[in-house]
């Protein structure tokens, strides 16, 4: 089977190389746009978003017991509790459609039920409180309110639907959970919570986006986000040394180097962030057996997900261009003309286009604002906002590698169909 896929990839590359008219100006722009997009992705999302997410996914695999995951998110868990935990976590994490992937893969492979895992997969990027507030401010309170209600509702509906459709596939997990003996976790529960919270704090506040105003709580947090990130980093260092038995001298040197770089080059936070990652990897690889396993699990997630993401970003950039530009092979004017009004086709197209486009956190709002100015209907605008942040071509490729083709297609279909239906309803109500 793998050889067949390799052959199809080679055949596809050959056909593209043979027939693509590289002399055409738009084709050349689209190719350049693909590399601009992957550069932008590498600069803005890999170190601050994906790398912390990979470490968290590795920690879930190594330090959180399978019994704990299955107790709260497994197929036999209380459904209200499981889906509430999965949905609320999205509001807390506020990550993009690609950053959520290693976290989703971690909990799913540890035994989480398909329903709660896919609810988490949707809610992670979709239920972003700052993005919803920005939507209400820029696009109108009606769209903001509809986006908030739709995102939370979708997380529940999609999760329950996936669990029902593939209920036979979950039978084996139920048997495993019922037969699972009591397991002693590597860390006590309260230590697991503090340890995971320290990494999640780094992930959330390092990626706290700049709002379009210079006052209020959101901007206040943004102004001091690196101090908050540093505080969570120090908390993590304490747990790393005290509970995971990491080498003290390596960790202390790492903290001093990171602090020195942060003070000396405050305008280049990626410099100190990169140094912290380097010292973390070295300390983990040279310390206890648990930290070595953690680094190994993190590396496995990186190798599994990152190449697929980069390939997907290149394809998305070639087809649609960077957000806010019209240099992709598919002109933006075509899309804007086709999503006017509130027809079934307009809402469906908006959902499909949103599902394939890649949106960095908060970028979907100005893009939809521009499309509304070009004649896009309010219903299709909401459909794009509900499908777009939760899916993208890069994350679709990775989801398929985790869930398989059948489950992935059903998940994608549910997001697109629900977004289309809710978009049409909203379009009728909003007029």
Sine and cosine of phi, psi and omega as CSV:
sin_phi,cos_phi,sin_psi,cos_psi,sin_omega,cos_omega
0.00,0.00,-0.69,0.73,0.00,-1.00
-0.90,0.44,-0.65,0.76,0.02,-1.00
-0.89,0.47,-0.59,0.81,0.02,-1.00
-0.90,0.44,-0.70,0.72,0.02,-1.00
-0.90,0.44,-0.65,0.76,0.03,-1.00
-0.88,0.47,-0.65,0.76,0.02,-1.00
-0.89,0.45,-0.67,0.74,0.00,-1.00
-0.90,0.45,-0.62,0.79,0.03,-1.00
-0.90,0.43,-0.72,0.69,0.02,-1.00
-0.88,0.48,-0.67,0.74,0.01,-1.00
-0.89,0.45,-0.67,0.74,0.01,-1.00
-0.89,0.45,-0.68,0.73,0.03,-1.00
-0.89,0.46,-0.66,0.75,0.01,-1.00
-0.89,0.46,-0.73,0.69,-0.01,-1.00
-0.89,0.46,-0.67,0.74,0.02,-1.00
-0.89,0.45,-0.71,0.71,-0.01,-1.00
-0.90,0.43,-0.53,0.85,-0.06,-1.00
-0.98,0.21,-0.62,0.79,-0.19,-0.98
-0.96,-0.28,-0.36,0.93,-0.05,-1.00
-0.89,0.46,0.79,-0.61,0.00,-1.00
-0.98,0.17,0.99,0.11,-0.08,-1.00
-0.90,0.43,-0.29,0.96,0.04,-1.00
-0.97,0.24,-0.28,0.96,0.00,-1.00
-0.95,0.31,0.68,-0.73,-0.08,-1.00
-0.89,0.46,-0.67,0.74,-0.03,-1.00
-0.92,0.38,-0.59,0.81,0.04,-1.00
-0.90,0.43,-0.69,0.73,0.02,-1.00
-0.89,0.46,-0.66,0.75,0.03,-1.00
-0.90,0.44,-0.65,0.76,-0.02,-1.00
-0.91,0.42,-0.64,0.77,0.04,-1.00
-0.90,0.44,-0.71,0.70,0.04,-1.00
-0.89,0.45,-0.61,0.79,0.00,-1.00
-0.89,0.45,-0.59,0.81,0.03,-1.00
-0.87,0.49,-0.66,0.75,0.00,-1.00
-0.97,0.24,-0.53,0.85,0.13,-0.99
-0.87,0.49,-0.65,0.76,-0.05,-1.00
-0.93,0.37,-0.67,0.74,-0.01,-1.00
-0.94,0.33,-0.50,0.86,0.09,-1.00
-0.92,0.40,-0.71,0.70,0.03,-1.00
-0.87,0.49,-0.65,0.76,0.02,-1.00
-0.89,0.45,-0.71,0.71,-0.01,-1.00
-0.90,0.43,-0.65,0.76,-0.06,-1.00
-0.95,0.30,-0.59,0.80,-0.16,-0.99
-0.98,-0.22,-0.33,0.94,-0.20,-0.98
-0.82,-0.58,-0.43,0.90,-0.12,-0.99
-0.94,0.33,-0.82,0.57,-0.09,-1.00
-0.94,0.35,-0.71,0.71,-0.10,-1.00
-0.99,0.13,-0.54,0.84,-0.08,-1.00
-0.99,-0.16,-0.87,0.48,-0.18,-0.98
-0.95,0.30,-0.68,0.73,-0.06,-1.00
-0.87,0.50,-0.77,0.64,0.09,-1.00
-0.85,0.52,-0.60,0.80,0.01,-1.00
-0.91,0.42,-0.61,0.79,0.06,-1.00
-0.89,0.45,-0.67,0.74,0.02,-1.00
-0.90,0.43,-0.63,0.78,0.03,-1.00
-0.91,0.41,-0.67,0.74,0.03,-1.00
-0.88,0.48,-0.67,0.74,0.06,-1.00
-0.89,0.46,-0.62,0.78,0.02,-1.00
-0.92,0.40,-0.63,0.78,0.04,-1.00
-0.85,0.52,-0.68,0.74,-0.04,-1.00
-0.92,0.39,-0.64,0.77,-0.15,-0.99
-1.00,-0.05,-0.68,0.73,-0.20,-0.98
-0.98,-0.22,-0.31,0.95,0.04,-1.00
-0.98,-0.19,0.82,-0.57,-0.08,-1.00
-0.92,0.39,0.51,-0.86,0.04,-1.00
-0.89,0.46,-0.57,0.82,0.01,-1.00
-0.88,0.47,-0.62,0.78,0.00,-1.00
-0.92,0.40,-0.70,0.72,0.01,-1.00
-0.87,0.49,-0.72,0.70,-0.06,-1.00
-0.95,0.31,-0.45,0.89,0.02,-1.00
-0.91,0.42,-0.66,0.75,-0.08,-1.00
-0.99,-0.16,-0.44,0.90,-0.08,-1.00
-0.80,-0.60,0.00,1.00,-0.05,-1.00
-0.96,0.28,0.12,-0.99,-0.05,-1.00
-0.91,0.41,-0.33,0.94,0.02,-1.00
-0.98,-0.18,0.02,1.00,-0.02,-1.00
-0.94,0.34,0.39,-0.92,0.11,-0.99
-0.84,0.55,0.85,-0.52,-0.14,-0.99
-0.89,0.46,-0.68,0.73,-0.01,-1.00
-0.88,0.47,-0.69,0.72,0.01,-1.00
-0.91,0.42,-0.72,0.69,-0.07,-1.00
-0.88,0.47,-0.75,0.67,-0.04,-1.00
-0.96,0.29,-0.51,0.86,0.06,-1.00
-0.93,0.38,-0.69,0.72,0.04,-1.00
-0.87,0.48,-0.71,0.71,-0.02,-1.00
-0.89,0.45,-0.64,0.77,-0.05,-1.00
-0.97,0.24,-0.69,0.72,-0.02,-1.00
-0.90,0.44,-0.57,0.82,-0.01,-1.00
-0.86,0.51,-0.51,0.86,0.04,-1.00
-0.90,0.44,-0.68,0.74,0.02,-1.00
-0.91,0.41,-0.53,0.85,-0.01,-1.00
-0.97,0.25,-0.69,0.72,-0.09,-1.00
-0.97,0.25,-0.69,0.72,-0.01,-1.00
0.77,0.64,0.81,0.58,-0.03,-1.00
-0.96,-0.27,0.19,-0.98,0.01,-1.00
-1.00,0.08,0.07,-1.00,-0.11,-0.99
-0.91,0.42,-0.37,0.93,0.01,-1.00
-1.00,-0.02,-0.59,0.81,-0.02,-1.00
-0.91,0.41,-0.49,0.87,-0.03,-1.00
-0.95,0.32,-0.31,0.95,-0.15,-0.99
-0.88,0.47,-0.78,0.63,0.01,-1.00
-0.89,0.46,-0.54,0.84,0.03,-1.00
-0.92,0.38,-0.70,0.72,0.05,-1.00
-0.88,0.48,-0.73,0.68,-0.01,-1.00
-0.87,0.49,-0.61,0.79,-0.01,-1.00
-0.90,0.45,-0.77,0.64,-0.05,-1.00
-0.95,0.31,-0.54,0.84,-0.02,-1.00
-0.93,0.36,-0.67,0.75,-0.01,-1.00
-0.96,0.29,-0.31,0.95,0.05,-1.00
-1.00,0.07,-0.03,1.00,0.10,-0.99
0.90,-0.44,0.07,1.00,0.04,-1.00
-0.87,0.49,0.58,-0.81,0.04,-1.00
-0.90,0.44,0.44,-0.90,-0.03,-1.00
-0.87,0.49,-0.64,0.77,-0.01,-1.00
-0.89,0.46,-0.85,0.52,0.04,-1.00
-0.87,0.50,-0.59,0.81,-0.01,-1.00
-0.91,0.42,-0.68,0.73,0.01,-1.00
-0.97,0.26,-0.48,0.88,0.13,-0.99
-0.89,0.46,-0.67,0.74,0.06,-1.00
-0.91,0.42,-0.66,0.75,-0.01,-1.00
-0.86,0.50,-0.63,0.77,0.03,-1.00
-0.97,0.23,-0.70,0.72,-0.16,-0.99
-0.94,0.34,-0.53,0.85,-0.06,-1.00
-0.76,0.65,-0.84,0.54,0.02,-1.00
-1.00,0.05,-0.37,0.93,-0.13,-0.99
-0.99,0.15,-0.64,0.76,-0.07,-1.00
-1.00,-0.07,0.94,0.34,0.03,-1.00
-0.98,-0.19,0.94,-0.34,-0.13,-0.99
-0.86,0.51,-0.69,0.72,-0.03,-1.00
-0.90,0.44,-0.65,0.76,0.01,-1.00
-0.92,0.40,-0.61,0.79,0.02,-1.00
-0.92,0.38,-0.67,0.74,0.05,-1.00
-0.89,0.46,-0.68,0.73,0.01,-1.00
-0.90,0.43,-0.61,0.79,0.05,-1.00
-0.87,0.49,-0.70,0.72,0.00,-1.00
-0.91,0.42,-0.62,0.79,-0.05,-1.00
-0.95,0.31,-0.68,0.73,-0.11,-0.99
-1.00,0.01,-0.65,0.76,-0.14,-0.99
-0.98,-0.21,-0.12,0.99,-0.01,-1.00
0.93,-0.36,0.54,-0.84,-0.09,-1.00
-0.91,0.41,-0.47,0.88,0.00,-1.00
-0.90,0.44,-0.73,0.68,0.01,-1.00
-0.92,0.40,-0.64,0.77,0.02,-1.00
-0.88,0.48,-0.71,0.70,0.00,-1.00
-0.92,0.40,-0.69,0.73,0.00,-1.00
-0.91,0.42,-0.61,0.80,0.03,-1.00
-0.91,0.42,-0.67,0.74,0.00,-1.00
-0.89,0.45,-0.76,0.65,-0.02,-1.00
-0.91,0.42,-0.67,0.74,-0.01,-1.00
-0.90,0.44,-0.67,0.75,-0.04,-1.00
-0.90,0.43,-0.72,0.69,0.01,-1.00
-0.91,0.41,-0.71,0.71,0.01,-1.00
-0.89,0.45,-0.64,0.77,0.00,-1.00
-0.88,0.48,-0.64,0.76,-0.03,-1.00
-0.85,0.53,-0.69,0.72,0.03,-1.00
-0.93,0.36,-0.76,0.65,-0.10,-1.00
-0.90,0.44,-0.71,0.70,-0.03,-1.00
-0.90,0.43,-0.70,0.72,0.02,-1.00
-0.88,0.47,-0.73,0.68,0.01,-1.00
-0.91,0.42,-0.63,0.77,0.01,-1.00
-0.91,0.41,-0.68,0.74,0.02,-1.00
-0.90,0.45,-0.67,0.75,0.01,-1.00
-0.90,0.43,-0.61,0.79,-0.01,-1.00
-0.95,0.30,-0.72,0.69,-0.05,-1.00
-0.89,0.46,-0.63,0.78,-0.04,-1.00
-0.94,-0.34,0.60,0.80,-0.06,-1.00
-0.89,0.46,-0.52,0.85,0.01,-1.00
-0.93,0.36,-0.54,0.84,-0.01,-1.00
-0.94,0.34,-0.37,0.93,-0.03,-1.00
-1.00,0.08,-0.15,0.99,-0.04,-1.00
-0.86,0.51,-0.67,0.74,-0.01,-1.00
-0.89,0.46,-0.64,0.77,0.03,-1.00
-0.90,0.43,-0.60,0.80,0.03,-1.00
-0.90,0.44,-0.66,0.75,0.03,-1.00
-0.89,0.46,-0.67,0.74,0.01,-1.00
-0.89,0.46,-0.69,0.73,-0.03,-1.00
-0.91,0.41,-0.65,0.76,0.00,-1.00
-0.92,0.39,-0.54,0.84,-0.04,-1.00
-1.00,-0.03,-0.02,1.00,-0.10,-0.99
-0.95,0.30,0.82,-0.57,0.02,-1.00
-0.97,0.25,0.28,-0.96,0.07,-1.00
-0.87,0.50,0.72,-0.69,-0.11,-0.99
-0.84,-0.54,0.73,-0.68,0.03,-1.00
-1.00,0.08,0.92,-0.40,-0.03,-1.00
-0.93,0.37,0.45,-0.90,0.01,-1.00
-0.86,0.51,-0.54,0.84,0.02,-1.00
-0.78,-0.62,0.51,-0.86,0.13,-0.99
-0.86,0.51,0.39,-0.92,-0.11,-0.99
-0.84,0.54,-0.69,0.72,-0.06,-1.00
-0.92,0.39,-0.52,0.85,0.07,-1.00
-0.95,0.32,-0.62,0.79,0.08,-1.00
-0.86,0.51,-0.68,0.74,-0.04,-1.00
-0.90,0.43,-0.72,0.69,-0.01,-1.00
-0.91,0.42,-0.69,0.72,-0.02,-1.00
-0.88,0.47,-0.74,0.68,0.01,-1.00
-0.93,0.37,-0.63,0.77,-0.01,-1.00
-0.89,0.46,-0.58,0.82,0.01,-1.00
-0.90,0.43,-0.64,0.77,0.02,-1.00
-0.96,0.29,-0.63,0.77,0.03,-1.00
-0.90,0.43,-0.61,0.79,0.06,-1.00
-0.87,0.49,-0.68,0.73,0.05,-1.00
-0.88,0.48,-0.72,0.70,-0.02,-1.00
-0.88,0.48,-0.73,0.68,-0.09,-1.00
-0.92,0.38,-0.77,0.64,-0.14,-0.99
-0.99,0.15,-0.44,0.90,0.10,-0.99
-0.91,0.41,-0.43,0.90,-0.02,-1.00
-0.95,-0.30,0.29,0.96,0.02,-1.00
-0.91,0.42,0.92,-0.40,-0.11,-0.99
-0.97,0.25,0.50,-0.87,0.03,-1.00
-0.97,0.26,0.85,-0.53,0.04,-1.00
-0.96,0.27,0.18,-0.98,-0.04,-1.00
-1.00,0.02,0.23,0.97,0.08,-1.00
-0.81,-0.59,0.32,-0.95,-0.02,-1.00
-0.93,-0.37,0.47,0.88,0.05,-1.00
-0.50,-0.86,0.20,-0.98,0.00,-1.00
1.00,-0.07,0.13,-0.99,-0.11,-0.99
-0.92,0.39,-0.59,0.81,-0.04,-1.00
-0.90,0.43,-0.68,0.73,0.02,-1.00
-0.95,0.31,-0.56,0.83,0.03,-1.00
-0.87,0.49,-0.68,0.74,0.06,-1.00
-0.92,0.40,-0.65,0.76,0.00,-1.00
-0.87,0.49,-0.62,0.79,-0.05,-1.00
-0.90,0.44,-0.48,0.88,-0.04,-1.00
-0.89,-0.46,0.35,0.94,-0.14,-0.99
-0.89,0.46,-0.55,0.84,-0.03,-1.00
-0.96,0.28,-0.48,0.88,0.10,-0.99
-0.93,0.37,-0.66,0.75,0.04,-1.00
-0.91,0.41,-0.67,0.74,0.04,-1.00
-0.86,0.50,-0.68,0.73,0.02,-1.00
-0.89,0.45,-0.62,0.79,0.02,-1.00
-0.90,0.44,-0.69,0.72,0.06,-1.00
-0.91,0.42,-0.57,0.82,0.05,-1.00
-0.89,0.46,-0.65,0.76,0.04,-1.00
-0.92,0.39,-0.63,0.77,0.06,-1.00
-0.88,0.47,-0.67,0.74,0.03,-1.00
-0.89,0.46,-0.68,0.74,-0.01,-1.00
-0.86,0.51,-0.65,0.76,0.03,-1.00
-0.88,0.48,-0.75,0.67,0.00,-1.00
-0.91,0.42,-0.57,0.82,-0.03,-1.00
-0.90,0.44,-0.66,0.75,-0.04,-1.00
-0.99,0.10,-0.72,0.69,-0.13,-0.99
-0.95,0.30,-0.70,0.71,-0.14,-0.99
-0.98,-0.19,-0.53,0.85,-0.04,-1.00
-0.99,-0.16,0.01,1.00,0.09,-1.00
0.88,0.48,0.60,0.80,0.09,-1.00
-0.94,0.33,0.39,-0.92,-0.06,-1.00
-0.93,0.37,0.83,-0.56,-0.12,-0.99
-0.90,0.44,-0.72,0.70,-0.10,-1.00
-0.92,0.39,-0.60,0.80,0.04,-1.00
-0.91,0.41,-0.67,0.74,-0.01,-1.00
-0.91,0.42,-0.66,0.75,0.01,-1.00
-0.91,0.42,-0.69,0.73,0.05,-1.00
-0.88,0.47,-0.65,0.76,0.02,-1.00
-0.88,0.48,-0.70,0.71,0.02,-1.00
-0.88,0.48,-0.68,0.73,-0.01,-1.00
-0.91,0.41,-0.67,0.75,0.02,-1.00
-0.90,0.43,-0.71,0.71,0.02,-1.00
-0.88,0.48,-0.71,0.70,0.01,-1.00
-0.89,0.45,-0.67,0.75,0.01,-1.00
-0.88,0.48,-0.72,0.69,0.00,-1.00
-0.92,0.39,-0.60,0.80,0.00,-1.00
-0.91,0.41,-0.62,0.79,0.01,-1.00
-0.97,0.25,-0.66,0.75,-0.07,-1.00
-0.96,0.27,-0.59,0.81,-0.03,-1.00
-0.78,-0.62,0.92,0.39,-0.04,-1.00
-0.91,0.42,-0.39,0.92,-0.01,-1.00
-0.99,0.15,-0.12,0.99,0.03,-1.00
-0.84,-0.54,0.94,0.33,-0.06,-1.00
-0.89,0.45,-0.43,0.90,0.01,-1.00
-0.89,0.45,-0.44,0.90,0.00,-1.00
-0.91,0.42,-0.79,0.62,0.01,-1.00
-0.93,0.36,-0.58,0.82,0.03,-1.00
-0.89,0.46,-0.68,0.73,0.00,-1.00
-0.91,0.42,-0.65,0.76,0.03,-1.00
-0.89,0.46,-0.64,0.77,0.03,-1.00
-0.89,0.47,-0.65,0.76,0.03,-1.00
-0.90,0.44,-0.68,0.73,-0.01,-1.00
-0.88,0.48,-0.71,0.70,0.01,-1.00
-0.92,0.38,-0.58,0.82,0.03,-1.00
-0.89,0.46,-0.71,0.70,0.00,-1.00
-0.90,0.45,-0.70,0.72,-0.02,-1.00
-0.90,0.43,-0.71,0.70,0.00,-1.00
-0.89,0.45,-0.66,0.76,0.00,-1.00
-0.91,0.42,-0.64,0.77,-0.03,-1.00
-0.96,0.29,-0.35,0.94,-0.09,-1.00
-0.92,-0.39,0.23,0.97,-0.06,-1.00
-0.93,-0.37,-0.76,-0.65,-0.12,-0.99
-0.97,0.24,0.19,-0.98,0.03,-1.00
-0.89,0.45,-0.58,0.81,0.00,-1.00
-0.91,0.42,-0.69,0.72,-0.01,-1.00
-0.93,0.37,-0.56,0.83,0.07,-1.00
-0.90,0.43,-0.68,0.74,0.04,-1.00
-0.89,0.45,-0.62,0.78,0.00,-1.00
-0.89,0.46,-0.75,0.67,0.01,-1.00
-0.89,0.45,-0.62,0.78,0.03,-1.00
-0.90,0.45,-0.68,0.73,0.02,-1.00
-0.92,0.40,-0.63,0.77,0.05,-1.00
-0.88,0.48,-0.68,0.73,0.00,-1.00
-0.91,0.42,-0.61,0.79,0.02,-1.00
-0.89,0.46,-0.71,0.71,0.05,-1.00
-0.89,0.46,-0.63,0.78,0.00,-1.00
-0.88,0.47,-0.74,0.67,-0.01,-1.00
-0.92,0.40,-0.53,0.85,-0.03,-1.00
-0.96,0.28,-0.65,0.76,-0.20,-0.98
-0.99,-0.15,-0.69,0.72,-0.18,-0.98
-0.88,0.48,-0.71,0.71,0.01,-1.00
-0.87,0.50,-0.63,0.78,0.02,-1.00
-0.91,0.41,-0.64,0.77,0.03,-1.00
-0.89,0.45,-0.73,0.69,-0.01,-1.00
-0.87,0.50,-0.67,0.74,0.04,-1.00
-0.89,0.46,-0.68,0.73,0.02,-1.00
-0.91,0.42,-0.63,0.77,0.03,-1.00
-0.89,0.45,-0.66,0.75,0.04,-1.00
-0.86,0.50,-0.71,0.70,-0.01,-1.00
-0.91,0.41,-0.70,0.72,0.00,-1.00
-0.89,0.47,-0.67,0.75,0.03,-1.00
-0.89,0.46,-0.64,0.77,0.00,-1.00
-0.92,0.40,-0.68,0.73,-0.07,-1.00
-0.96,0.27,-0.71,0.70,-0.17,-0.99
-0.89,-0.47,-0.21,0.98,0.01,-1.00
0.98,0.20,0.08,-1.00,0.07,-1.00
-0.91,0.42,0.55,-0.83,0.07,-1.00
-0.83,0.56,0.76,-0.65,0.01,-1.00
1.00,-0.01,-0.04,1.00,0.03,-1.00
-0.91,-0.41,0.15,-0.99,0.03,-1.00
-0.78,-0.62,0.72,0.69,-0.06,-1.00
-0.95,-0.32,0.04,1.00,0.06,-1.00
-0.96,0.29,0.18,-0.98,-0.02,-1.00
-0.93,0.36,-0.41,0.91,0.06,-1.00
-0.99,-0.16,0.92,-0.39,-0.04,-1.00
-0.89,0.45,0.63,-0.78,0.02,-1.00
-0.89,0.46,-0.52,0.85,-0.03,-1.00
-0.88,0.48,-0.56,0.83,0.02,-1.00
-0.88,0.47,-0.71,0.71,-0.03,-1.00
-0.92,0.40,-0.71,0.70,-0.04,-1.00
-0.87,0.49,-0.63,0.78,-0.01,-1.00
-0.94,0.35,-0.54,0.84,-0.10,-0.99
-0.99,0.13,-0.25,0.97,-0.06,-1.00
-0.94,-0.35,0.35,0.94,0.12,-0.99
-0.97,0.23,0.36,-0.93,0.00,-1.00
0.96,0.28,-0.36,-0.93,-0.06,-1.00
-0.67,-0.74,0.57,0.82,-0.01,-1.00
-0.96,0.26,0.26,-0.96,0.07,-1.00
-0.86,0.52,-0.67,0.74,-0.01,-1.00
-0.89,0.45,-0.69,0.72,-0.03,-1.00
-0.88,0.47,-0.69,0.73,0.00,-1.00
-0.94,0.35,-0.65,0.76,0.03,-1.00
-0.90,0.43,-0.69,0.72,0.01,-1.00
-0.89,0.45,-0.67,0.74,0.03,-1.00
-0.87,0.49,-0.65,0.76,0.02,-1.00
-0.91,0.42,-0.70,0.72,-0.02,-1.00
-0.92,0.40,-0.72,0.69,0.01,-1.00
-0.88,0.47,-0.69,0.73,0.03,-1.00
-0.88,0.47,-0.61,0.79,-0.01,-1.00
-0.91,0.41,-0.53,0.85,-0.05,-1.00
-1.00,-0.01,-0.42,0.91,0.00,-1.00
-0.95,0.31,0.44,-0.90,0.11,-0.99
-0.97,-0.23,0.83,-0.56,0.05,-1.00
-0.91,-0.41,0.88,-0.48,0.23,-0.97
-0.93,0.37,0.36,-0.93,-0.06,-1.00
-0.80,0.59,0.79,-0.61,0.04,-1.00
0.98,0.20,-0.22,0.98,-0.06,-1.00
-0.95,0.31,-0.32,0.95,-0.02,-1.00
-0.92,0.40,-0.44,0.90,-0.07,-1.00
-0.93,0.38,-0.81,0.58,0.04,-1.00
-0.90,0.45,-0.51,0.86,0.03,-1.00
-0.91,0.41,-0.73,0.69,0.03,-1.00
-0.91,0.41,-0.59,0.80,0.06,-1.00
-0.85,0.52,-0.69,0.72,0.03,-1.00
-0.91,0.41,-0.65,0.76,0.01,-1.00
-0.92,0.39,-0.60,0.80,0.07,-1.00
-0.89,0.46,-0.63,0.78,0.05,-1.00
-0.92,0.40,-0.39,0.92,0.00,-1.00
-1.00,-0.04,0.08,1.00,0.06,-1.00
0.93,-0.36,0.11,0.99,0.00,-1.00
-0.93,0.38,0.65,-0.76,0.04,-1.00
-0.96,0.26,0.36,-0.93,-0.02,-1.00
-0.92,0.38,-0.58,0.81,0.04,-1.00
-0.89,0.46,-0.80,0.60,0.07,-1.00
-0.86,0.51,-0.54,0.84,0.03,-1.00
-0.88,0.47,-0.70,0.72,0.03,-1.00
-0.92,0.38,-0.64,0.77,0.03,-1.00
-0.85,0.53,-0.68,0.74,0.02,-1.00
-0.91,0.41,-0.64,0.77,-0.01,-1.00
-0.93,0.38,-0.49,0.87,0.00,-1.00
-0.99,0.15,-0.55,0.83,-0.02,-1.00
-1.00,-0.02,-0.58,0.82,-0.16,-0.99
-0.89,0.45,-0.85,0.52,-0.05,-1.00
-0.89,0.47,-0.47,0.88,-0.07,-1.00
-0.99,0.17,-0.46,0.89,-0.04,-1.00
-0.78,-0.62,0.33,-0.94,0.15,-0.99
-0.28,-0.96,0.34,-0.94,0.01,-1.00
-0.84,0.54,-0.70,0.71,0.04,-1.00
-0.85,0.52,-0.69,0.73,-0.06,-1.00
-0.97,0.25,-0.44,0.90,0.11,-0.99
-0.87,0.48,-0.66,0.75,-0.02,-1.00
-0.88,0.47,-0.67,0.75,-0.02,-1.00
-0.95,0.31,-0.66,0.75,0.01,-1.00
-0.84,0.54,-0.66,0.76,0.03,-1.00
-0.87,0.49,-0.60,0.80,0.00,-1.00
-0.94,0.35,-0.37,0.93,0.00,-1.00
-1.00,-0.05,-0.74,0.67,-0.10,-0.99
-1.00,-0.04,-0.38,0.93,-0.14,-0.99
1.00,-0.06,0.26,-0.97,-0.12,-0.99
-0.91,0.42,-0.73,0.69,-0.11,-0.99
-0.90,0.44,-0.79,0.61,-0.02,-1.00
-0.90,0.44,-0.62,0.78,-0.02,-1.00
-0.90,0.44,-0.71,0.71,-0.01,-1.00
-0.89,0.46,-0.63,0.78,0.04,-1.00
-0.91,0.42,-0.68,0.73,0.03,-1.00
-0.87,0.49,-0.75,0.67,0.02,-1.00
-0.87,0.49,-0.69,0.73,-0.02,-1.00
-0.89,0.46,-0.65,0.76,0.02,-1.00
-0.88,0.47,-0.71,0.71,0.01,-1.00
-0.87,0.49,-0.73,0.69,-0.05,-1.00
-0.93,0.38,-0.72,0.70,-0.03,-1.00
-0.91,0.42,-0.72,0.70,0.01,-1.00
-0.89,0.45,-0.66,0.75,0.02,-1.00
-0.89,0.46,-0.65,0.76,0.02,-1.00
-0.89,0.45,-0.74,0.68,-0.03,-1.00
-0.90,0.44,-0.76,0.65,-0.02,-1.00
-0.91,0.41,-0.59,0.81,0.06,-1.00
-0.88,0.48,-0.69,0.72,0.02,-1.00
-0.90,0.44,-0.69,0.72,0.01,-1.00
-0.87,0.49,-0.71,0.71,-0.01,-1.00
-0.91,0.42,-0.63,0.78,0.02,-1.00
-0.88,0.48,-0.64,0.77,0.05,-1.00
-0.91,0.42,-0.67,0.74,-0.04,-1.00
-0.94,0.35,-0.70,0.71,-0.06,-1.00
-0.96,0.26,-0.30,0.95,0.00,-1.00
0.97,0.26,0.00,0.00,0.00,0.00
